[in-house]
Every structure is written in structure tokens, then in C-alpha cells.
Amino acid sequence: MQYFLTLTLQNFLTLSQTNFLHLIWHAVNVLLYAELKQLF
């Protein structure tokens, strides 16, 4: 179980490094879209 948790954590961290920027980009797009919808 400990091994599985460590493996999952490592996978999550390596995924996070690539997905983190993607998540930020997605969040920025969502915020911009919300702002634009309010304007128009």
C-alpha cells in the first residue's frame, strides 16, 4: 500500500508539472470568457 501511494504521488507530481500550466491556462480562459460575457 505504501508503495502504491508513493507511486501514485510520483505520477501525480509528474502529471502536475505538465497539467499545472494547462490548468492555469484553462482558468484564465474561463475568467476571460466570463468577463466578456458580462460586457456583452
N, CA, C and O atoms as CSV, one atom per row, in Angstrom:
chain,resi,resn,atom,element,x,y,z
A,1,MET,N,N,0.830,-1.201,0.000
A,1,MET,CA,C,0.000,0.000,0.000
A,1,MET,C,C,0.868,1.255,0.000
A,1,MET,O,O,0.613,2.202,-0.744
A,2,GLN,N,N,1.890,1.246,0.842
A,2,GLN,CA,C,2.800,2.397,0.901
A,2,GLN,C,C,3.456,2.621,-0.456
A,2,GLN,O,O,3.594,3.753,-0.920
A,3,TYR,N,N,3.857,1.518,-1.080
A,3,TYR,CA,C,4.489,1.605,-2.395
A,3,TYR,C,C,3.516,2.203,-3.409
A,3,TYR,O,O,3.890,3.047,-4.223
A,4,PHE,N,N,2.283,1.760,-3.347
A,4,PHE,CA,C,1.264,2.248,-4.274
A,4,PHE,C,C,1.046,3.745,-4.093
A,4,PHE,O,O,0.935,4.485,-5.070
A,5,LEU,N,N,0.986,4.187,-2.842
A,5,LEU,CA,C,0.796,5.607,-2.562
A,5,LEU,C,C,1.961,6.426,-3.083
A,5,LEU,O,O,1.773,7.491,-3.672
A,6,THR,N,N,3.171,5.919,-2.861
A,6,THR,CA,C,4.358,6.636,-3.338
A,6,THR,C,C,4.348,6.727,-4.856
A,6,THR,O,O,4.647,7.774,-5.428
A,7,LEU,N,N,4.001,5.622,-5.499
A,7,LEU,CA,C,3.954,5.589,-6.957
A,7,LEU,C,C,2.901,6.561,-7.481
A,7,LEU,O,O,3.140,7.296,-8.438
A,8,THR,N,N,1.739,6.553,-6.842
A,8,THR,CA,C,0.665,7.454,-7.249
A,8,THR,C,C,1.083,8.897,-7.060
A,8,THR,O,O,0.803,9.745,-7.906
A,9,LEU,N,N,1.747,9.176,-5.960
A,9,LEU,CA,C,2.195,10.533,-5.676
A,9,LEU,C,C,3.203,10.990,-6.722
A,9,LEU,O,O,3.140,12.121,-7.204
A,10,GLN,N,N,4.132,10.105,-7.069
A,10,GLN,CA,C,5.130,10.449,-8.086
A,10,GLN,C,C,4.459,10.702,-9.431
A,10,GLN,O,O,4.797,11.657,-10.131
A,11,ASN,N,N,3.514,9.847,-9.787
A,11,ASN,CA,C,2.785,10.041,-11.040
A,11,ASN,C,C,2.031,11.355,-11.015
A,11,ASN,O,O,2.006,12.086,-12.005
A,12,PHE,N,N,1.417,11.651,-9.883
A,12,PHE,CA,C,0.644,12.879,-9.749
A,12,PHE,C,C,1.546,14.098,-9.887
A,12,PHE,O,O,1.172,15.083,-10.523
A,13,LEU,N,N,2.731,14.031,-9.294
A,13,LEU,CA,C,3.650,15.163,-9.362
A,13,LEU,C,C,4.153,15.381,-10.779
A,13,LEU,O,O,4.243,16.520,-11.237
A,14,THR,N,N,4.480,14.302,-11.475
A,14,THR,CA,C,4.951,14.468,-12.851
A,14,THR,C,C,3.815,14.950,-13.741
A,14,THR,O,O,4.030,15.745,-14.656
A,15,LEU,N,N,2.606,14.466,-13.469
A,15,LEU,CA,C,1.452,14.940,-14.225
A,15,LEU,C,C,1.168,16.397,-13.909
A,15,LEU,O,O,0.818,17.179,-14.793
A,16,SER,N,N,1.321,16.751,-12.655
A,16,SER,CA,C,1.018,18.116,-12.236
A,16,SER,C,C,1.902,19.123,-12.946
A,16,SER,O,O,1.453,20.210,-13.310
A,17,GLN,N,N,3.165,18.756,-13.141
A,17,GLN,CA,C,4.085,19.693,-13.778
A,17,GLN,C,C,3.629,20.032,-15.187
A,17,GLN,O,O,3.791,21.166,-15.636
A,18,THR,N,N,3.055,19.051,-15.894
A,18,THR,CA,C,2.580,19.334,-17.242
A,18,THR,C,C,1.170,19.910,-17.203
A,18,THR,O,O,0.842,20.815,-17.970
A,19,ASN,N,N,0.340,19.384,-16.309
A,19,ASN,CA,C,-1.054,19.815,-16.259
A,19,ASN,C,C,-1.239,21.149,-15.566
A,19,ASN,O,O,-2.238,21.833,-15.788
A,20,PHE,N,N,-0.283,21.525,-14.727
A,20,PHE,CA,C,-0.424,22.752,-13.945
A,20,PHE,C,C,-0.571,23.962,-14.857
A,20,PHE,O,O,-1.468,24.785,-14.671
A,21,LEU,N,N,0.315,24.064,-15.841
A,21,LEU,CA,C,0.233,25.176,-16.783
A,21,LEU,C,C,-1.061,25.104,-17.580
A,21,LEU,O,O,-1.676,26.129,-17.876
A,22,HIS,N,N,-1.469,23.895,-17.922
A,22,HIS,CA,C,-2.707,23.720,-18.666
A,22,HIS,C,C,-3.902,24.169,-17.832
A,22,HIS,O,O,-4.824,24.803,-18.345
A,23,LEU,N,N,-3.879,23.836,-16.542
A,23,LEU,CA,C,-4.965,24.241,-15.655
A,23,LEU,C,C,-5.017,25.751,-15.508
A,23,LEU,O,O,-6.093,26.348,-15.525
A,24,ILE,N,N,-3.843,26.369,-15.363
A,24,ILE,CA,C,-3.783,27.829,-15.257
A,24,ILE,C,C,-4.335,28.457,-16.532
A,24,ILE,O,O,-5.137,29.389,-16.482
A,25,TRP,N,N,-3.896,27.936,-17.668
A,25,TRP,CA,C,-4.350,28.445,-18.961
A,25,TRP,C,C,-5.862,28.317,-19.085
A,25,TRP,O,O,-6.535,29.237,-19.551
A,26,HIS,N,N,-6.397,27.161,-18.662
A,26,HIS,CA,C,-7.831,26.923,-18.719
A,26,HIS,C,C,-8.577,27.890,-17.804
A,26,HIS,O,O,-9.616,28.434,-18.181
A,27,ALA,N,N,-8.047,28.101,-16.608
A,27,ALA,CA,C,-8.679,29.016,-15.656
A,27,ALA,C,C,-8.699,30.438,-16.206
A,27,ALA,O,O,-9.699,31.145,-16.082
A,28,VAL,N,N,-7.594,30.850,-16.809
A,28,VAL,CA,C,-7.519,32.191,-17.396
A,28,VAL,C,C,-8.549,32.335,-18.512
A,28,VAL,O,O,-9.227,33.358,-18.608
A,29,ASN,N,N,-8.665,31.318,-19.348
A,29,ASN,CA,C,-9.647,31.361,-20.428
A,29,ASN,C,C,-11.063,31.457,-19.891
A,29,ASN,O,O,-11.879,32.216,-20.414
A,30,VAL,N,N,-11.359,30.692,-18.850
A,30,VAL,CA,C,-12.691,30.720,-18.247
A,30,VAL,C,C,-12.985,32.104,-17.677
A,30,VAL,O,O,-14.082,32.636,-17.850
A,31,LEU,N,N,-11.995,32.682,-16.995
A,31,LEU,CA,C,-12.184,34.015,-16.423
A,31,LEU,C,C,-12.391,35.057,-17.514
A,31,LEU,O,O,-13.262,35.919,-17.396
A,32,LEU,N,N,-11.600,34.981,-18.563
A,32,LEU,CA,C,-11.745,35.922,-19.670
A,32,LEU,C,C,-13.111,35.771,-20.324
A,32,LEU,O,O,-13.753,36.763,-20.668
A,33,TYR,N,N,-13.549,34.540,-20.494
A,33,TYR,CA,C,-14.847,34.280,-21.105
A,33,TYR,C,C,-15.973,34.862,-20.246
A,33,TYR,O,O,-16.925,35.444,-20.766
A,34,ALA,N,N,-15.851,34.698,-18.929
A,34,ALA,CA,C,-16.857,35.242,-18.020
A,34,ALA,C,C,-16.883,36.766,-18.098
A,34,ALA,O,O,-17.954,37.373,-18.104
A,35,GLU,N,N,-15.722,37.371,-18.157
A,35,GLU,CA,C,-15.640,38.828,-18.262
A,35,GLU,C,C,-16.282,39.309,-19.558
A,35,GLU,O,O,-17.041,40.279,-19.560
A,36,LEU,N,N,-15.977,38.631,-20.650
A,36,LEU,CA,C,-16.528,39.023,-21.943
A,36,LEU,C,C,-18.044,38.860,-21.968
A,36,LEU,O,O,-18.749,39.684,-22.549
A,37,LYS,N,N,-18.544,37.800,-21.339
A,37,LYS,CA,C,-19.989,37.585,-21.307
A,37,LYS,C,C,-20.680,38.692,-20.519
A,37,LYS,O,O,-21.802,39.080,-20.843
A,38,GLN,N,N,-20.013,39.197,-19.488
A,38,GLN,CA,C,-20.600,40.285,-18.705
A,38,GLN,C,C,-20.618,41.574,-19.519
A,38,GLN,O,O,-21.554,42.366,-19.414
A,39,LEU,N,N,-19.587,41.779,-20.324
A,39,LEU,CA,C,-19.501,43.007,-21.107
A,39,LEU,C,C,-20.559,43.035,-22.204
A,39,LEU,O,O,-21.172,44.072,-22.457
A,40,PHE,N,N,-20.771,41.893,-22.854
A,40,PHE,CA,C,-21.726,41.872,-23.960
A,40,PHE,C,C,-23.031,41.226,-23.528
A,40,PHE,O,O,-23.961,41.117,-24.327
